[in-house]
Amino acid sequence: MTLGDFSSLVQLGVGLHAGTALLQSITELTESPLSRRLSRLHKIAGVKLGSNANTQDLYDQASDLIGDLEIKKVQFFNEYKEVVAVNGACAVTLALLLALIAFLFSQETHFIIGFLITLASLGPASASLLFLWFRWKSNTEVLRQSVEALHNQLLHPN
C-alpha cells in the first residue's frame, strides 16, 4: 500500500472539513423547525387573543419562548464558530498532507499510517456535526418541551 492510494481519501477529507467549516446552513437546519413551529403557535395565540381575552397568558408565553429561542440560537452560533475553527484547521492540515502525498505518492506505508490518514480524513468533520446536533438537542430540550406544552394548551384546551 502506498501513500498515493490515500490521495482521494484525503481530498475527500479536505472537502468535508472545508464544507463543514463553511456550512453555515447547519444553524438553519437545526433551528428552523422549532422556530417555524413556535412562530405558528405565536400567530395562533395572537388570533385567539382577538376572540378570547383569556389567551393573553398563552400569547405572552409564546412571546417569551421566541425570546428564549433567540438566546439559544446565539449560543448555538457561538459553538458553531468554535467548530468552524477546528474544521478549518483540519482542512488546512489535510491539504498540507495531500501536498506531501503528492510528493511521496509511491512511498510504501504501514497499515497503521493508512488507518490514521483515514481517521484524520473522515473523523473530525463527522464528529463535529454530531457534536453540533447533540448540543442543539440537549440545549433546547426544555424549550422544545415548553413549545409542546404551549401547543397542547392552544390547540387542545381542556
DSSP file (Angstrom, degrees, kcal/mol; ACC not computed):
  #  RESIDUE AA STRUCTURE BP1 BP2  ACC     N-H-->O    O-->H-N    N-H-->O    O-->H-N    TCO  KAPPA ALPHA  PHI   PSI    X-CA   Y-CA   Z-CA
    1    1 A M              0   0    0      0, 0.0   108,-2.6     0, 0.0     2,-0.2   0.000 360.0 360.0 360.0 133.8    0.0    0.0    0.0
    2    2 A T  B >   -A  108   0A   0    106,-0.2     3,-1.1     1,-0.1     4,-0.3  -0.703 360.0-112.1-113.0 165.3    1.4    3.4   -1.0
    3    3 A L  G >  S+     0   0    0    104,-2.0     3,-2.0   101,-0.5     4,-0.2   0.842 114.7  66.5 -63.3 -32.4    0.6    6.9    0.2
    4    4 A G  G >  S+     0   0    0    101,-2.7     3,-1.3     1,-0.3     4,-0.4   0.774  87.8  68.1 -59.9 -26.2   -0.8    7.6   -3.3
    5    5 A D  G <  S+     0   0    0     -3,-1.1    -1,-0.3   100,-0.3     4,-0.3   0.715 101.0  48.7 -64.8 -19.4   -3.6    5.2   -2.5
    6    6 A F  G <> S+     0   0    0     -3,-2.0     4,-2.4    -4,-0.3    -1,-0.2   0.398  81.2  96.2-101.7   2.0   -4.8    7.6    0.1
    7    7 A S  H <> S+     0   0    0     -3,-1.3     4,-2.3    -4,-0.2     5,-0.2   0.907  85.9  47.1 -63.6 -42.0   -4.8   10.8   -2.0
    8    8 A S  H  > S+     0   0    0     -4,-0.4     4,-2.3     2,-0.2    -1,-0.2   0.889 112.2  51.2 -65.8 -37.7   -8.5   10.6   -3.0
    9    9 A L  H  > S+     0   0    0     -4,-0.3     4,-2.3     2,-0.2    -2,-0.2   0.903 110.9  47.4 -65.9 -41.5   -9.5    9.9    0.6
   10   10 A V  H  X S+     0   0    0     -4,-2.4     4,-2.7     2,-0.2    -2,-0.2   0.877 109.5  54.0 -68.5 -36.7   -7.5   12.9    1.8
   11   11 A Q  H  X S+     0   0    0     -4,-2.3     4,-2.4    -5,-0.2    -2,-0.2   0.920 109.0  49.1 -60.5 -42.6   -9.1   15.0   -0.9
   12   12 A L  H  X S+     0   0    0     -4,-2.3     4,-2.9     1,-0.2    -2,-0.2   0.917 110.2  51.6 -60.9 -43.0  -12.5   13.9    0.4
   13   13 A G  H  X S+     0   0    0     -4,-2.3     4,-2.6     2,-0.2     5,-0.3   0.905 108.2  50.4 -61.3 -42.8  -11.4   14.8    3.9
   14   14 A V  H  X S+     0   0    0     -4,-2.7     4,-2.7     1,-0.2     5,-0.3   0.935 113.0  47.3 -60.1 -45.6  -10.3   18.3    2.8
   15   15 A G  H  X S+     0   0    0     -4,-2.4     4,-2.8     2,-0.2     5,-0.2   0.908 112.1  49.3 -62.9 -43.0  -13.7   18.8    1.1
   16   16 A L  H  X S+     0   0    0     -4,-2.9     4,-2.7     2,-0.2    -2,-0.2   0.935 115.2  43.0 -62.1 -46.2  -15.6   17.5    4.1
   17   17 A H  H  X S+     0   0    0     -4,-2.6     4,-2.4     2,-0.2    -2,-0.2   0.912 116.8  45.7 -70.4 -41.4  -13.8   19.7    6.6
   18   18 A A  H  X S+     0   0    0     -4,-2.7     4,-1.8    -5,-0.3    -2,-0.2   0.923 115.5  48.3 -65.1 -42.5  -13.9   22.8    4.4
   19   19 A G  H  X S+     0   0    0     -4,-2.8     4,-0.9    -5,-0.3    -2,-0.2   0.903 112.3  48.0 -63.4 -41.5  -17.5   22.2    3.7
   20   20 A T  H  < S+     0   0    0     -4,-2.7     3,-0.4     1,-0.2    -1,-0.2   0.888 111.2  51.3 -66.7 -38.3  -18.3   21.7    7.3
   21   21 A A  H  < S+     0   0    0     -4,-2.4    -1,-0.2     1,-0.2    -2,-0.2   0.840 118.5  37.5 -66.2 -31.9  -16.4   24.9    8.2
   22   22 A L  H  < S+     0   0    0     -4,-1.8     2,-2.3    -5,-0.2    -1,-0.2   0.459  86.6 106.4 -98.3  -1.6  -18.4   26.8    5.6
   23   23 A L    ><  +     0   0    0     -4,-0.9     3,-1.6    -3,-0.4     4,-0.3  -0.460  31.9 157.5 -81.7  71.9  -21.7   25.1    6.1
   24   24 A Q  T >>  +     0   0    0     -2,-2.3     3,-1.5     1,-0.3     4,-0.7   0.717  61.2  78.2 -68.5 -18.5  -23.5   27.9    7.9
   25   25 A S  H 3> S+     0   0    0      1,-0.3     4,-2.8    -3,-0.2    -1,-0.3   0.655  73.4  78.9 -66.8 -12.5  -26.8   26.4    6.9
   26   26 A I  H <> S+     0   0    0     -3,-1.6     4,-2.1     1,-0.2    -1,-0.3   0.870  90.1  54.5 -63.1 -33.0  -26.4   23.8    9.7
   27   27 A T  H <> S+     0   0    0     -3,-1.5     4,-1.9    -4,-0.3    -1,-0.2   0.899 111.3  44.4 -65.1 -37.4  -27.5   26.5   12.1
   28   28 A E  H  X S+     0   0    0     -4,-0.7     4,-2.3     2,-0.2    -2,-0.2   0.879 111.0  53.9 -72.1 -37.8  -30.6   27.0   10.0
   29   29 A L  H  < S+     0   0    0     -4,-2.8    -2,-0.2     1,-0.2    -1,-0.2   0.870 113.9  41.7 -64.8 -36.3  -31.2   23.2    9.6
   30   30 A T  H  < S+     0   0    0     -4,-2.1     4,-0.4    -5,-0.2    -1,-0.2   0.895 124.3  32.7 -79.3 -39.6  -31.1   22.7   13.4
   31   31 A E  H  X S+     0   0    0     -4,-1.9     4,-2.4    -5,-0.2     5,-0.2   0.728  98.7  77.6 -93.9 -20.9  -33.1   25.7   14.5
   32   32 A S  H  X S+     0   0    0     -4,-2.3     4,-3.0     1,-0.2     5,-0.3   0.866  90.2  53.4 -64.9 -38.5  -35.7   26.3   11.7
   33   33 A P  H  > S+     0   0    0      0, 0.0     4,-2.1     0, 0.0    -1,-0.2   0.945 115.5  40.7 -61.4 -43.7  -38.2   23.5   12.6
   34   34 A L  H  > S+     0   0    0     -4,-0.4     4,-2.4     2,-0.2    -2,-0.2   0.896 116.0  51.2 -68.6 -39.1  -38.5   24.7   16.2
   35   35 A S  H  X S+     0   0    0     -4,-2.4     4,-2.2     2,-0.2    -1,-0.2   0.919 111.2  47.1 -63.9 -44.9  -38.5   28.3   15.0
   36   36 A R  H  X S+     0   0    0     -4,-3.0     4,-2.3     2,-0.2    -2,-0.2   0.915 113.0  49.2 -64.2 -42.2  -41.3   27.8   12.5
   37   37 A R  H  X S+     0   0    0     -4,-2.1     4,-2.3    -5,-0.3    -2,-0.2   0.925 112.6  47.1 -63.7 -44.5  -43.4   25.8   14.9
   38   38 A L  H  X S+     0   0    0     -4,-2.4     4,-2.3     1,-0.2    -1,-0.2   0.875 110.2  53.2 -66.1 -36.8  -43.1   28.5   17.6
   39   39 A S  H  X S+     0   0    0     -4,-2.2     4,-2.1     2,-0.2    -1,-0.2   0.911 109.4  49.0 -63.4 -42.8  -43.9   31.2   15.1
   40   40 A R  H  X S+     0   0    0     -4,-2.3     4,-2.5     1,-0.2    -2,-0.2   0.920 111.4  49.1 -63.3 -42.6  -47.1   29.4   14.0
   41   41 A L  H  X S+     0   0    0     -4,-2.3     4,-2.6     1,-0.2    -1,-0.2   0.883 109.0  53.0 -64.8 -37.4  -48.1   28.9   17.7
   42   42 A H  H  X S+     0   0    0     -4,-2.3     4,-2.0     2,-0.2    -1,-0.2   0.911 110.4  47.6 -62.8 -42.2  -47.4   32.6   18.3
   43   43 A K  H  X S+     0   0    0     -4,-2.1     4,-2.3     2,-0.2    -2,-0.2   0.900 111.5  50.3 -65.8 -40.7  -49.7   33.5   15.4
   44   44 A I  H  X S+     0   0    0     -4,-2.5     4,-2.6     1,-0.2     5,-0.2   0.917 110.4  49.7 -62.7 -42.8  -52.4   31.2   16.6
   45   45 A A  H  X S+     0   0    0     -4,-2.6     4,-1.7     1,-0.2    14,-0.2   0.878 110.1  51.9 -63.8 -36.4  -52.2   32.7   20.1
   46   46 A G  H  X S+     0   0    0     -4,-2.0     4,-1.2     2,-0.2    -2,-0.2   0.895 110.4  47.6 -65.8 -40.2  -52.5   36.1   18.5
   47   47 A V  H  X S+     0   0    0     -4,-2.3     4,-0.8     1,-0.2     3,-0.4   0.919 113.6  47.1 -66.2 -43.5  -55.6   35.1   16.6
   48   48 A K  H  X S+     0   0    0     -4,-2.6     4,-2.2     1,-0.2     3,-0.3   0.803 103.9  63.3 -68.5 -27.1  -57.2   33.6   19.6
   49   49 A L  H  < S+     0   0    0     -4,-1.7    -1,-0.2     1,-0.2    -2,-0.2   0.869  99.0  55.0 -63.8 -36.0  -56.3   36.7   21.6
   50   50 A G  H  < S+     0   0    0     -4,-1.2    -1,-0.2    -3,-0.4    -2,-0.2   0.810 119.3  31.6 -66.0 -29.7  -58.5   38.7   19.4
   51   51 A S  H  < S+     0   0    0     -4,-0.8     2,-0.3    -3,-0.3    -2,-0.2   0.596 127.5  34.6-104.3 -13.8  -61.5   36.5   20.1
   52   52 A N    ><  -     0   0    0     -4,-2.2     3,-1.4    -5,-0.1    -1,-0.3  -0.913  57.0-161.0-148.3 113.3  -60.7   35.4   23.7
   53   53 A A  G >  S+     0   0    0     -2,-0.3     3,-1.3     1,-0.3    -1,-0.1   0.683  87.0  73.8 -68.6 -17.5  -59.1   37.6   26.3
   54   54 A N  G >  S+     0   0    0      1,-0.3     3,-0.5     2,-0.1     4,-0.3   0.600  82.9  69.1 -73.0  -9.4  -58.1   34.6   28.4
   55   55 A T  G <>  +     0   0    0     -3,-1.4     4,-2.4    -7,-0.2    -1,-0.3   0.361  66.3 100.5 -91.2   7.0  -55.4   33.6   25.9
   56   56 A Q  H <> S+     0   0    0     -3,-1.3     4,-2.6     1,-0.2     5,-0.2   0.899  81.5  52.6 -57.3 -40.9  -53.3   36.6   26.8
   57   57 A D  H <> S+     0   0    0     -3,-0.5     4,-2.5     1,-0.2    -1,-0.2   0.898 109.3  48.6 -62.5 -40.3  -51.1   34.4   29.0
   58   58 A L  H  > S+     0   0    0     -4,-0.3     4,-2.4     2,-0.2    -1,-0.2   0.889 111.4  49.8 -67.4 -38.2  -50.6   31.9   26.1
   59   59 A Y  H  X S+     0   0    0     -4,-2.4     4,-2.2   -14,-0.2    -2,-0.2   0.925 112.8  46.8 -64.2 -44.0  -49.7   34.8   23.8
   60   60 A D  H  X S+     0   0    0     -4,-2.6     4,-2.5     2,-0.2    -2,-0.2   0.885 110.9  52.5 -64.4 -38.9  -47.2   36.1   26.4
   61   61 A Q  H  X S+     0   0    0     -4,-2.5     4,-2.4     2,-0.2    -2,-0.2   0.912 109.0  49.6 -63.7 -42.1  -45.8   32.6   26.9
   62   62 A A  H  X S+     0   0    0     -4,-2.4     4,-2.0     2,-0.2    -2,-0.2   0.903 110.6  50.3 -63.2 -40.9  -45.3   32.3   23.1
   63   63 A S  H  X S+     0   0    0     -4,-2.2     4,-1.8     2,-0.2    -2,-0.2   0.911 110.7  49.3 -63.0 -42.5  -43.5   35.6   23.0
   64   64 A D  H  X S+     0   0    0     -4,-2.5     4,-2.4     1,-0.2    -2,-0.2   0.899 109.6  51.7 -63.1 -40.5  -41.2   34.6   25.9
   65   65 A L  H  X S+     0   0    0     -4,-2.4     4,-2.5     1,-0.2    -1,-0.2   0.859 106.0  54.5 -66.6 -34.5  -40.4   31.3   24.2
   66   66 A I  H  X S+     0   0    0     -4,-2.0     4,-2.0     2,-0.2    -1,-0.2   0.915 109.4  48.4 -63.5 -41.3  -39.5   33.2   21.0
   67   67 A G  H  X S+     0   0    0     -4,-1.8     4,-1.8     2,-0.2    -2,-0.2   0.907 110.8  50.3 -63.2 -42.2  -37.1   35.2   23.1
   68   68 A D  H  X S+     0   0    0     -4,-2.4     4,-2.2     1,-0.2    -2,-0.2   0.890 108.9  52.3 -62.4 -39.4  -35.7   32.1   24.7
   69   69 A L  H  X S+     0   0    0     -4,-2.5     4,-2.4     1,-0.2    -1,-0.2   0.894 105.7  54.0 -64.6 -39.5  -35.2   30.5   21.2
   70   70 A E  H  X S+     0   0    0     -4,-2.0     4,-1.9     1,-0.2    -1,-0.2   0.898 108.3  49.9 -61.5 -39.6  -33.3   33.6   20.1
   71   71 A I  H  X S+     0   0    0     -4,-1.8     4,-2.3     1,-0.2    -2,-0.2   0.919 110.2  50.1 -63.8 -43.6  -30.9   33.2   23.0
   72   72 A K  H  X S+     0   0    0     -4,-2.2     4,-2.7     1,-0.2    -2,-0.2   0.869 107.7  54.5 -63.0 -36.3  -30.4   29.5   22.2
   73   73 A K  H  X S+     0   0    0     -4,-2.4     4,-2.5     2,-0.2    -1,-0.2   0.909 108.7  47.8 -63.5 -41.8  -29.7   30.5   18.5
   74   74 A V  H  X S+     0   0    0     -4,-1.9     4,-2.0     2,-0.2    -2,-0.2   0.924 112.5  48.7 -65.7 -43.6  -26.9   32.8   19.7
   75   75 A Q  H  X S+     0   0    0     -4,-2.3     4,-1.9     1,-0.2    -2,-0.2   0.923 112.8  48.3 -60.5 -43.8  -25.4   30.2   22.0
   76   76 A F  H  X S+     0   0    0     -4,-2.7     4,-2.6     1,-0.2    -2,-0.2   0.896 108.9  52.9 -65.3 -39.8  -25.5   27.6   19.2
   77   77 A F  H  X S+     0   0    0     -4,-2.5     4,-2.1     1,-0.2    -1,-0.2   0.875 107.3  52.4 -64.7 -36.1  -23.9   30.0   16.7
   78   78 A N  H  X S+     0   0    0     -4,-2.0     4,-1.3     2,-0.2    -1,-0.2   0.899 111.2  46.3 -65.4 -39.7  -21.1   30.7   19.2
   79   79 A E  H  X S+     0   0    0     -4,-1.9     4,-1.9     1,-0.2    -2,-0.2   0.882 110.1  55.0 -66.9 -37.5  -20.5   26.9   19.5
   80   80 A Y  H  X S+     0   0    0     -4,-2.6     4,-2.4     1,-0.2    -2,-0.2   0.891 102.4  56.1 -62.2 -40.1  -20.7   26.7   15.7
   81   81 A K  H  X S+     0   0    0     -4,-2.1     4,-1.8     1,-0.2    -1,-0.2   0.872 106.4  50.7 -61.3 -36.8  -17.9   29.3   15.4
   82   82 A E  H  X S+     0   0    0     -4,-1.3     4,-1.9     2,-0.2    -1,-0.2   0.909 110.3  49.0 -66.6 -41.0  -15.6   27.1   17.5
   83   83 A V  H  X S+     0   0    0     -4,-1.9     4,-2.9     1,-0.2     5,-0.2   0.868 107.0  56.4 -65.7 -36.4  -16.4   24.1   15.4
   84   84 A V  H  X S+     0   0    0     -4,-2.4     4,-2.7     1,-0.2    -1,-0.2   0.912 106.0  50.6 -60.5 -42.6  -15.6   26.1   12.2
   85   85 A A  H  X S+     0   0    0     -4,-1.8     4,-2.1     2,-0.2    -2,-0.2   0.920 112.5  46.0 -62.6 -43.4  -12.2   27.0   13.6
   86   86 A V  H  X S+     0   0    0     -4,-1.9     4,-2.3     2,-0.2    -2,-0.2   0.936 115.3  45.7 -65.1 -46.5  -11.4   23.3   14.3
   87   87 A N  H  X S+     0   0    0     -4,-2.9     4,-2.4     1,-0.2    -2,-0.2   0.855 111.2  53.3 -68.0 -33.6  -12.7   22.2   10.9
   88   88 A G  H  X S+     0   0    0     -4,-2.7     4,-2.2    -5,-0.2    -1,-0.2   0.918 110.0  47.6 -63.9 -43.0  -10.8   24.9    9.1
   89   89 A A  H  X S+     0   0    0     -4,-2.1     4,-2.5    -5,-0.2    -2,-0.2   0.897 111.8  50.5 -64.5 -40.0   -7.6   23.9   10.8
   90   90 A C  H  X S+     0   0    0     -4,-2.3     4,-2.8     2,-0.2     5,-0.2   0.903 109.0  51.8 -63.9 -40.4   -8.3   20.2    9.9
   91   91 A A  H  X S+     0   0    0     -4,-2.4     4,-2.1     2,-0.2    -2,-0.2   0.915 111.7  46.0 -63.3 -42.9   -8.9   21.3    6.3
   92   92 A V  H  X S+     0   0    0     -4,-2.2     4,-2.2     2,-0.2    -2,-0.2   0.925 113.5  49.4 -65.2 -44.1   -5.6   23.1    6.1
   93   93 A T  H  X S+     0   0    0     -4,-2.5     4,-2.3     1,-0.2    -2,-0.2   0.919 112.6  47.1 -61.2 -44.3   -3.7   20.3    7.8
   94   94 A L  H  X S+     0   0    0     -4,-2.8     4,-2.5     2,-0.2    -1,-0.2   0.855 108.9  54.5 -67.9 -33.9   -5.3   17.7    5.4
   95   95 A A  H  X S+     0   0    0     -4,-2.1     4,-1.9     2,-0.2    -1,-0.2   0.903 109.6  47.8 -64.7 -39.8   -4.4   20.0    2.4
   96   96 A L  H  X S+     0   0    0     -4,-2.2     4,-2.2     2,-0.2    -2,-0.2   0.899 111.2  50.7 -65.7 -39.7   -0.8   20.0    3.6
   97   97 A L  H  X S+     0   0    0     -4,-2.3     4,-2.7     1,-0.2    -2,-0.2   0.890 108.0  53.4 -63.2 -38.6   -0.9   16.2    4.0
   98   98 A L  H  X S+     0   0    0     -4,-2.5     4,-1.9     2,-0.2    -1,-0.2   0.890 107.8  50.1 -63.5 -39.4   -2.3   16.0    0.5
   99   99 A A  H  X S+     0   0    0     -4,-1.9     4,-1.3     2,-0.2    -1,-0.2   0.902 111.0  49.4 -64.6 -40.4    0.6   18.1   -0.8
  100  100 A L  H  X S+     0   0    0     -4,-2.2     4,-2.1     1,-0.2     3,-0.3   0.910 109.1  52.0 -64.2 -41.8    3.0   15.7    1.0
  101  101 A I  H  < S+     0   0    0     -4,-2.7     4,-0.2     1,-0.2    -1,-0.2   0.865 103.6  58.9 -62.2 -35.5    1.3   12.7   -0.5
  102  102 A A  H  < S+     0   0    0     -4,-1.9     3,-0.4     1,-0.2    -1,-0.2   0.866 111.5  40.5 -62.4 -35.5    1.7   14.3   -4.0
  103  103 A F  H  < S+     0   0    0     -4,-1.3    -1,-0.2    -3,-0.3    -2,-0.2   0.818 126.5  33.8 -80.2 -31.9    5.5   14.3   -3.5
  104  104 A L  S >< S+     0   0    0     -4,-2.1     3,-2.1     1,-0.2  -101,-0.5  -0.042  75.8 132.7-113.4  30.4    5.7   10.9   -1.8
  105  105 A F  T 3  S+     0   0    0     -3,-0.4  -101,-2.7     1,-0.3  -100,-0.3   0.783  74.6  46.6 -57.7 -31.6    2.9    9.1   -3.7
  106  106 A S  T 3  S+     0   0    0     -3,-0.2    -1,-0.3  -103,-0.2     2,-0.3   0.430  84.1 118.6 -92.9   2.5    4.9    6.0   -4.4
  107  107 A Q    <   -     0   0    0     -3,-2.1  -104,-2.0    -6,-0.2  -103,-0.2  -0.510  68.2-121.8 -70.6 129.1    6.3    5.7   -0.8
  108  108 A E  B     -A    2   0A   0     -2,-0.3     2,-0.3  -106,-0.2  -106,-0.2  -0.435  33.4-164.2 -67.6 144.5    5.2    2.4    0.8
  109  109 A T        -     0   0    0   -108,-2.6     2,-0.2    -2,-0.1    -1,-0.0  -0.926  17.4-112.5-133.6 158.3    3.3    2.9    4.0
  110  110 A H     >  -     0   0    0     -2,-0.3     4,-2.1     1,-0.1     3,-0.2  -0.476  31.0-112.4 -85.5 157.5    2.3    0.8    7.0
  111  111 A F  H  > S+     0   0    0      1,-0.2     4,-2.6     2,-0.2     5,-0.2   0.882 116.8  55.5 -56.0 -41.9   -1.3   -0.2    7.8
  112  112 A I  H  > S+     0   0    0      1,-0.2     4,-2.5     2,-0.2    -1,-0.2   0.896 106.6  49.9 -62.5 -41.1   -1.3    2.0   10.9
  113  113 A I  H  > S+     0   0    0      2,-0.2     4,-2.4     1,-0.2    -1,-0.2   0.923 111.6  49.2 -63.5 -43.7   -0.3    5.1    8.9
  114  114 A G  H  X S+     0   0    0     -4,-2.1     4,-2.3     1,-0.2    -2,-0.2   0.901 110.9  50.0 -61.1 -41.2   -3.1    4.4    6.4
  115  115 A F  H  X S+     0   0    0     -4,-2.6     4,-2.7     2,-0.2    -2,-0.2   0.913 110.8  49.1 -63.7 -43.1   -5.6    3.9    9.2
  116  116 A L  H  X S+     0   0    0     -4,-2.5     4,-2.6     2,-0.2    -2,-0.2   0.874 110.4  50.8 -65.9 -37.4   -4.5    7.2   10.8
  117  117 A I  H  X S+     0   0    0     -4,-2.4     4,-2.0     2,-0.2    -1,-0.2   0.921 112.0  47.8 -64.4 -43.0   -4.8    9.0    7.5
  118  118 A T  H  X S+     0   0    0     -4,-2.3     4,-2.0     2,-0.2     5,-0.4   0.929 113.3  47.5 -62.4 -45.7   -8.3    7.6    7.0
  119  119 A L  H  X S+     0   0    0     -4,-2.7     4,-2.7     1,-0.2    -2,-0.2   0.909 113.0  48.0 -63.2 -43.4   -9.3    8.6   10.6
  120  120 A A  H  < S+     0   0    0     -4,-2.6    -1,-0.2     1,-0.2    -2,-0.2   0.828 112.8  50.3 -67.4 -31.0   -7.9   12.1   10.2
  121  121 A S  H  < S+     0   0    0     -4,-2.0    -2,-0.2    -5,-0.2    -1,-0.2   0.861 127.6  18.1 -75.7 -35.9   -9.7   12.5    6.8
  122  122 A L  H  X S+     0   0    0     -4,-2.0     4,-1.3    -5,-0.2    -2,-0.2   0.716 111.9  68.9-109.6 -25.9  -13.2   11.4    7.9
  123  123 A G  H  X S+     0   0    0     -4,-2.7     4,-2.9    -5,-0.4     5,-0.2   0.951  93.0  47.7 -68.7 -56.6  -13.3   11.6   11.7
  124  124 A P  H  > S+     0   0    0      0, 0.0     4,-2.5     0, 0.0     5,-0.2   0.880 112.5  47.8 -60.8 -40.9  -13.2   15.3   12.8
  125  125 A A  H  > S+     0   0    0      2,-0.2     4,-2.0     1,-0.2     5,-0.2   0.931 115.4  45.5 -65.1 -43.9  -15.9   16.5   10.4
  126  126 A S  H  X S+     0   0    0     -4,-1.3     4,-2.1     1,-0.2    -1,-0.2   0.919 114.1  49.1 -63.8 -43.0  -18.2   13.7   11.3
  127  127 A A  H  X S+     0   0    0     -4,-2.9     4,-2.5     1,-0.2    -2,-0.2   0.887 109.6  51.9 -64.6 -38.7  -17.6   14.2   15.0
  128  128 A S  H  X S+     0   0    0     -4,-2.5     4,-2.6    -5,-0.2    -1,-0.2   0.895 109.4  48.9 -68.2 -38.2  -18.1   18.0   14.7
  129  129 A L  H  X S+     0   0    0     -4,-2.0     4,-2.3     2,-0.2    -1,-0.2   0.913 113.4  46.9 -66.4 -40.9  -21.5   17.5   13.0
  130  130 A L  H  X S+     0   0    0     -4,-2.1     4,-2.7     2,-0.2    -2,-0.2   0.895 111.4  52.7 -65.0 -39.2  -22.6   15.0   15.6
  131  131 A F  H  X S+     0   0    0     -4,-2.5     4,-2.8     2,-0.2    -2,-0.2   0.943 110.3  46.8 -60.6 -48.6  -21.4   17.3   18.4
  132  132 A L  H  X S+     0   0    0     -4,-2.6     4,-2.4     1,-0.2     5,-0.2   0.915 112.9  49.0 -62.2 -42.7  -23.4   20.3   17.0
  133  133 A W  H  X S+     0   0    0     -4,-2.3     4,-2.4     1,-0.2    -1,-0.2   0.932 113.5  47.0 -61.4 -45.6  -26.5   18.1   16.6
  134  134 A F  H  X S+     0   0    0     -4,-2.7     4,-2.9     1,-0.2     5,-0.3   0.913 111.7  50.4 -63.2 -43.5  -26.1   16.8   20.2
  135  135 A R  H  X S+     0   0    0     -4,-2.8     4,-2.6     2,-0.2    -1,-0.2   0.904 111.5  48.1 -63.5 -41.4  -25.5   20.3   21.6
  136  136 A W  H  X S+     0   0    0     -4,-2.4     4,-1.5    -5,-0.2    -1,-0.2   0.938 114.0  46.6 -64.3 -45.8  -28.6   21.7   19.9
  137  137 A K  H  < S+     0   0    0     -4,-2.4     4,-0.4    -5,-0.2    -2,-0.2   0.932 117.2  42.3 -62.9 -45.7  -30.8   18.9   21.0
  138  138 A S  H >< S+     0   0    0     -4,-2.9     3,-0.6     1,-0.2     4,-0.3   0.877 114.7  50.0 -71.6 -36.1  -29.6   19.0   24.6
  139  139 A N  H 3< S+     0   0    0     -4,-2.6     4,-0.2    -5,-0.3    -1,-0.2   0.726 117.2  40.2 -74.8 -20.4  -29.6   22.8   24.9
  140  140 A T  T 3X S+     0   0    0     -4,-1.5     4,-3.1    -5,-0.2     5,-0.2   0.294  82.3 104.4-110.3  10.3  -33.1   23.1   23.6
  141  141 A E  H <> S+     0   0    0     -3,-0.6     4,-2.1    -4,-0.4     5,-0.2   0.940  86.5  42.1 -57.5 -50.1  -34.7   20.1   25.3
  142  142 A V  H  > S+     0   0    0     -4,-0.3     4,-2.3     1,-0.2    -1,-0.2   0.899 115.1  51.7 -65.6 -39.5  -36.6   22.3   27.9
  143  143 A L  H  > S+     0   0    0     -4,-0.2     4,-2.4     1,-0.2    -2,-0.2   0.919 108.9  49.9 -62.9 -43.8  -37.5   24.8   25.2
  144  144 A R  H  X S+     0   0    0     -4,-3.1     4,-2.1     1,-0.2    -1,-0.2   0.877 110.5  50.5 -63.8 -36.7  -39.0   22.0   23.0
  145  145 A Q  H  X S+     0   0    0     -4,-2.1     4,-2.4    -5,-0.2    -1,-0.2   0.896 110.2  50.0 -66.3 -39.3  -41.0   20.7   25.9
  146  146 A S  H  X S+     0   0    0     -4,-2.3     4,-2.4     2,-0.2    -2,-0.2   0.889 109.9  50.3 -65.6 -39.1  -42.3   24.2   26.6
  147  147 A V  H  X S+     0   0    0     -4,-2.4     4,-2.5     2,-0.2    -1,-0.2   0.901 110.3  50.5 -65.2 -39.9  -43.3   24.6   23.0
  148  148 A E  H  X S+     0   0    0     -4,-2.1     4,-2.3     2,-0.2    -2,-0.2   0.911 110.3  49.3 -63.6 -41.7  -45.1   21.2   23.1
  149  149 A A  H  X S+     0   0    0     -4,-2.4     4,-2.2     2,-0.2    -2,-0.2   0.906 111.3  49.6 -63.9 -41.1  -47.0   22.3   26.2
  150  150 A L  H  X S+     0   0    0     -4,-2.4     4,-2.5     2,-0.2     5,-0.2   0.907 109.1  53.1 -63.0 -41.4  -47.9   25.6   24.6
  151  151 A H  H  X S+     0   0    0     -4,-2.5     4,-2.9     1,-0.2     5,-0.5   0.934 110.2  47.1 -57.3 -47.9  -49.1   23.6   21.5
  152  152 A N  H  X S+     0   0    0     -4,-2.3     4,-1.7     1,-0.2    -1,-0.2   0.881 112.9  49.0 -64.8 -38.1  -51.3   21.4   23.7
  153  153 A Q  H  < S+     0   0    0     -4,-2.2    -1,-0.2     2,-0.2    -2,-0.2   0.871 117.7  40.3 -68.8 -36.8  -52.7   24.4   25.6
  154  154 A L  H  < S+     0   0    0     -4,-2.5    -2,-0.2    -5,-0.2    -3,-0.2   0.909 128.5  26.4 -78.5 -43.5  -53.5   26.3   22.4
  155  155 A L  H  < S+     0   0    0     -4,-2.9    -3,-0.2    -5,-0.2    -2,-0.2   0.658 130.2  35.0-100.1 -17.3  -54.9   23.5   20.2
  156  156 A H  S  < S+     0   0    0     -4,-1.7    -1,-0.2    -5,-0.5    -2,-0.1  -0.442  75.8 177.2-133.3  60.7  -56.2   21.0   22.7
  157  157 A P              0   0    0      0, 0.0    -4,-0.1     0, 0.0    -3,-0.1  -0.344 360.0 360.0 -67.6 147.3  -57.6   23.1   25.6
  158  158 A N              0   0    0     -5,-0.1    -5,-0.1    -2,-0.0     0, 0.0   0.469 360.0 360.0 -77.4 360.0  -59.3   21.2   28.4
